[in-house]
């Protein structure tokens, strides 16, 4: 079997972080996160499953923690499981009606992401956040939400993790 690898550098994350000036001032080749995906099934295979691991590096843009892009599944009804392998972070979840919630992640926690829910990983720790995932191979990825993003940011304030509304 084959493992696919992908990386996201700061230069590919324009508009993702609240402080665009701080992001633009950083080394554009900084790797924010990378993904390894086992491709036993082809994308789009009905009834198949995909399995991968996301690794979010420790770091901040200004005072906002490194994170992944936000996405919905193209097939809205498709759910997903995440489980934290190592590190500390937050799983941000956004329902279609705009409700945002955050789940604390640490080694051993299991997280169910229901269909029609946008999701993003945020590394709030000092080490790499490693999170396993399993989702239907026909779910697809819809990154259109990335243009508007979440109504919250996750920042370090006085040494503590704070989830702050953008509104």
C-alpha positions as YAML, in Angstrom:
chain: A
units: angstrom
residues:
- id: 1
  name: UNK
  ca: [0.00, 0.00, 0.00]
- id: 2
  name: UNK
  ca: [0.95, 3.58, -0.52]
- id: 3
  name: UNK
  ca: [0.97, 6.60, 1.78]
- id: 4
  name: UNK
  ca: [0.32, 10.05, 0.33]
- id: 5
  name: UNK
  ca: [2.06, 13.04, 1.94]
- id: 6
  name: UNK
  ca: [1.08, 16.70, 1.82]
- id: 7
  name: UNK
  ca: [2.34, 19.81, 3.62]
- id: 8
  name: UNK
  ca: [0.94, 23.28, 4.24]
- id: 9
  name: UNK
  ca: [3.42, 26.12, 4.51]
- id: 10
  name: UNK
  ca: [2.66, 29.60, 5.81]
- id: 11
  name: UNK
  ca: [2.75, 30.99, 2.27]
- id: 12
  name: UNK
  ca: [-0.25, 28.79, 1.35]
- id: 13
  name: UNK
  ca: [-2.31, 29.97, 4.34]
- id: 14
  name: UNK
  ca: [-2.99, 33.58, 3.36]
- id: 15
  name: UNK
  ca: [-6.15, 34.76, 5.10]
- id: 16
  name: UNK
  ca: [-6.30, 31.80, 7.50]
- id: 17
  name: UNK
  ca: [-4.84, 33.63, 10.51]
- id: 18
  name: UNK
  ca: [-6.39, 36.76, 12.00]
- id: 19
  name: UNK
  ca: [-3.10, 38.73, 11.94]
- id: 20
  name: UNK
  ca: [-2.18, 38.71, 8.26]
- id: 21
  name: UNK
  ca: [0.72, 41.16, 8.83]
- id: 22
  name: UNK
  ca: [2.30, 38.79, 11.36]
- id: 23
  name: UNK
  ca: [1.86, 35.82, 8.99]
- id: 24
  name: UNK
  ca: [3.38, 37.73, 6.06]
- id: 25
  name: UNK
  ca: [6.40, 38.73, 8.19]
- id: 26
  name: UNK
  ca: [7.24, 35.09, 9.03]
- id: 27
  name: UNK
  ca: [9.33, 32.68, 6.94]
- id: 28
  name: UNK
  ca: [6.90, 31.65, 4.16]
- id: 29
  name: UNK
  ca: [8.41, 28.14, 4.01]
- id: 30
  name: UNK
  ca: [7.51, 27.38, 7.65]
- id: 31
  name: UNK
  ca: [5.55, 24.10, 7.71]
- id: 32
  name: UNK
  ca: [2.40, 24.64, 9.77]
- id: 33
  name: UNK
  ca: [1.00, 21.14, 9.29]
- id: 34
  name: UNK
  ca: [1.36, 18.00, 7.23]
- id: 35
  name: UNK
  ca: [-0.86, 15.03, 6.50]
- id: 36
  name: UNK
  ca: [-0.12, 11.38, 5.74]
- id: 37
  name: UNK
  ca: [-2.99, 9.46, 4.13]
- id: 38
  name: UNK
  ca: [-3.22, 5.73, 3.48]
- id: 39
  name: UNK
  ca: [-4.83, 5.33, 0.05]
- id: 40
  name: UNK
  ca: [-6.22, 1.79, 0.13]
- id: 41
  name: UNK
  ca: [-9.35, 3.24, -1.51]
- id: 42
  name: UNK
  ca: [-9.57, 5.87, -4.23]
- id: 43
  name: UNK
  ca: [-11.28, 9.16, -3.38]
- id: 44
  name: UNK
  ca: [-14.92, 8.86, -4.37]
- id: 45
  name: UNK
  ca: [-15.27, 5.11, -3.77]
- id: 46
  name: UNK
  ca: [-18.75, 4.52, -2.35]
- id: 47
  name: UNK
  ca: [-18.62, 2.43, 0.82]
- id: 48
  name: UNK
  ca: [-14.86, 2.81, 1.30]
- id: 49
  name: UNK
  ca: [-12.92, 4.42, 4.12]
- id: 50
  name: UNK
  ca: [-9.88, 6.66, 4.12]
- id: 51
  name: UNK
  ca: [-7.40, 6.80, 6.98]
- id: 52
  name: UNK
  ca: [-4.88, 9.49, 7.72]
- id: 53
  name: UNK
  ca: [-2.89, 11.33, 10.34]
- id: 54
  name: UNK
  ca: [-2.56, 15.10, 10.62]
- id: 55
  name: UNK
  ca: [0.49, 16.60, 12.32]
- id: 56
  name: UNK
  ca: [0.12, 20.24, 13.38]
- id: 57
  name: UNK
  ca: [3.41, 21.83, 14.37]
- id: 58
  name: UNK
  ca: [3.75, 23.90, 17.51]
- id: 59
  name: UNK
  ca: [3.91, 27.60, 16.81]
- id: 60
  name: UNK
  ca: [1.96, 30.82, 16.56]
- id: 61
  name: UNK
  ca: [1.22, 33.59, 14.12]
- id: 62
  name: UNK
  ca: [1.26, 36.56, 16.46]
- id: 63
  name: UNK
  ca: [-0.56, 35.14, 19.47]
- id: 64
  name: UNK
  ca: [-2.78, 32.77, 17.43]
- id: 65
  name: UNK
  ca: [-1.86, 29.08, 17.52]
- id: 66
  name: UNK
  ca: [-0.94, 27.11, 14.39]
- id: 67
  name: UNK
  ca: [-3.94, 25.32, 12.90]
- id: 68
  name: UNK
  ca: [-5.24, 23.49, 9.86]
- id: 69
  name: UNK
  ca: [-7.51, 24.92, 7.21]
- id: 70
  name: UNK
  ca: [-11.22, 24.56, 7.94]
- id: 71
  name: UNK
  ca: [-13.40, 22.30, 5.80]
- id: 72
  name: UNK
  ca: [-16.81, 20.75, 5.33]
- id: 73
  name: UNK
  ca: [-17.27, 17.47, 3.50]
- id: 74
  name: UNK
  ca: [-18.63, 17.84, -0.05]
- id: 75
  name: UNK
  ca: [-21.14, 15.12, 0.80]
- id: 76
  name: UNK
  ca: [-22.66, 16.92, 3.76]
- id: 77
  name: UNK
  ca: [-24.05, 13.86, 5.49]
- id: 78
  name: UNK
  ca: [-20.63, 12.24, 5.88]
- id: 79
  name: UNK
  ca: [-19.24, 12.04, 9.41]
- id: 80
  name: UNK
  ca: [-15.66, 11.50, 10.57]
- id: 81
  name: UNK
  ca: [-13.72, 10.27, 13.59]
- id: 82
  name: UNK
  ca: [-10.63, 11.97, 15.02]
- id: 83
  name: UNK
  ca: [-8.46, 10.56, 17.80]
- id: 84
  name: UNK
  ca: [-5.57, 12.35, 19.40]
- id: 85
  name: UNK
  ca: [-2.35, 10.36, 19.31]
- id: 86
  name: UNK
  ca: [-0.08, 12.91, 20.99]
- id: 87
  name: UNK
  ca: [0.11, 16.57, 21.90]
- id: 88
  name: UNK
  ca: [-2.50, 19.05, 23.06]
- id: 89
  name: UNK
  ca: [-4.97, 21.05, 21.08]
- id: 90
  name: UNK
  ca: [-8.52, 21.98, 20.26]
- id: 91
  name: UNK
  ca: [-10.88, 20.59, 17.68]
- id: 92
  name: UNK
  ca: [-13.00, 23.50, 16.46]
- id: 93
  name: UNK
  ca: [-16.42, 22.54, 15.13]
- id: 94
  name: UNK
  ca: [-18.86, 24.74, 13.21]
- id: 95
  name: UNK
  ca: [-22.42, 23.62, 12.49]
- id: 96
  name: UNK
  ca: [-24.23, 24.76, 9.35]
- id: 97
  name: UNK
  ca: [-26.32, 27.14, 11.47]
- id: 98
  name: UNK
  ca: [-23.18, 28.90, 12.71]
- id: 99
  name: UNK
  ca: [-22.79, 27.41, 16.20]
- id: 100
  name: UNK
  ca: [-19.13, 27.00, 17.19]
- id: 101
  name: UNK
  ca: [-17.79, 24.68, 19.83]
- id: 102
  name: UNK
  ca: [-14.32, 23.52, 20.83]
- id: 103
  name: UNK
  ca: [-13.30, 20.12, 22.16]
- id: 104
  name: UNK
  ca: [-10.07, 19.74, 24.12]
- id: 105
  name: UNK
  ca: [-7.68, 17.20, 22.59]
- id: 106
  name: UNK
  ca: [-4.96, 15.23, 24.33]
- id: 107
  name: UNK
  ca: [-3.43, 11.78, 23.84]
- id: 108
  name: UNK
  ca: [-6.19, 9.17, 23.90]
- id: 109
  name: UNK
  ca: [-9.23, 11.42, 23.35]
- id: 110
  name: UNK
  ca: [-11.76, 10.36, 20.70]
- id: 111
  name: UNK
  ca: [-13.86, 12.89, 18.76]
- id: 112
  name: UNK
  ca: [-16.90, 12.29, 16.55]
- id: 113
  name: UNK
  ca: [-17.54, 14.91, 13.87]
- id: 114
  name: UNK
  ca: [-21.11, 14.64, 12.67]
- id: 115
  name: UNK
  ca: [-22.13, 15.37, 9.10]
- id: 116
  name: UNK
  ca: [-22.66, 18.98, 8.03]
- id: 117
  name: UNK
  ca: [-20.00, 20.15, 10.51]
- id: 118
  name: UNK
  ca: [-16.92, 22.15, 9.51]
- id: 119
  name: UNK
  ca: [-13.80, 21.25, 11.45]
- id: 120
  name: UNK
  ca: [-10.25, 22.42, 12.12]
- id: 121
  name: UNK
  ca: [-7.36, 21.34, 14.37]
- id: 122
  name: UNK
  ca: [-5.48, 23.84, 16.55]
- id: 123
  name: UNK
  ca: [-2.19, 22.98, 18.28]
- id: 124
  name: UNK
  ca: [-2.19, 24.65, 21.71]
- id: 125
  name: UNK
  ca: [0.78, 22.70, 23.06]
- id: 126
  name: UNK
  ca: [4.55, 22.84, 22.91]
- id: 127
  name: UNK
  ca: [4.94, 19.64, 20.85]
- id: 128
  name: UNK
  ca: [3.51, 18.38, 17.57]
- id: 129
  name: UNK
  ca: [-0.22, 17.63, 17.71]
- id: 130
  name: UNK
  ca: [-0.80, 14.25, 16.00]
- id: 131
  name: UNK
  ca: [-4.40, 13.31, 15.21]
- id: 132
  name: UNK
  ca: [-5.65, 10.20, 13.43]
- id: 133
  name: UNK
  ca: [-8.74, 10.38, 11.23]
- id: 134
  name: UNK
  ca: [-11.10, 8.01, 9.45]
- id: 135
  name: UNK
  ca: [-13.76, 9.19, 6.97]
- id: 136
  name: UNK
  ca: [-15.81, 7.87, 4.03]
- id: 137
  name: UNK
  ca: [-13.80, 7.81, 0.82]
- id: 138
  name: UNK
  ca: [-16.64, 9.52, -1.05]
- id: 139
  name: UNK
  ca: [-16.98, 12.40, 1.46]
- id: 140
  name: UNK
  ca: [-14.84, 14.88, -0.47]
- id: 141
  name: UNK
  ca: [-13.43, 18.11, 0.93]
- id: 142
  name: UNK
  ca: [-15.03, 21.53, 0.57]
- id: 143
  name: UNK
  ca: [-12.68, 24.37, 1.58]
- id: 144
  name: UNK
  ca: [-15.05, 27.21, 0.56]
- id: 145
  name: UNK
  ca: [-15.68, 27.87, 4.26]
- id: 146
  name: UNK
  ca: [-12.01, 28.86, 4.52]
- id: 147
  name: UNK
  ca: [-12.89, 32.23, 2.94]
- id: 148
  name: UNK
  ca: [-15.12, 33.13, 5.88]
- id: 149
  name: UNK
  ca: [-13.63, 30.82, 8.49]
- id: 150
  name: UNK
  ca: [-14.79, 30.49, 12.04]
- id: 151
  name: UNK
  ca: [-16.20, 33.34, 14.11]
- id: 152
  name: UNK
  ca: [-13.58, 32.52, 16.77]
- id: 153
  name: UNK
  ca: [-9.79, 32.52, 17.05]
- id: 154
  name: UNK
  ca: [-7.69, 30.47, 19.46]
- id: 155
  name: UNK
  ca: [-4.95, 32.58, 21.03]
- id: 156
  name: UNK
  ca: [-2.51, 32.56, 23.90]
- id: 157
  name: UNK
  ca: [-3.48, 35.27, 26.39]
- id: 158
  name: UNK
  ca: [-1.40, 35.66, 29.56]
- id: 159
  name: UNK
  ca: [0.00, 32.15, 29.06]
- id: 160
  name: UNK
  ca: [-3.44, 30.52, 28.74]
- id: 161
  name: UNK
  ca: [-5.44, 29.18, 25.81]
- id: 162
  name: UNK
  ca: [-8.36, 31.50, 25.06]
- id: 163
  name: UNK
  ca: [-11.09, 31.10, 22.46]
- id: 164
  name: UNK
  ca: [-12.10, 34.59, 21.42]
- id: 165
  name: UNK
  ca: [-15.07, 35.64, 19.32]
- id: 166
  name: UNK
  ca: [-14.30, 37.69, 16.20]
- id: 167
  name: UNK
  ca: [-17.75, 39.34, 16.42]
...
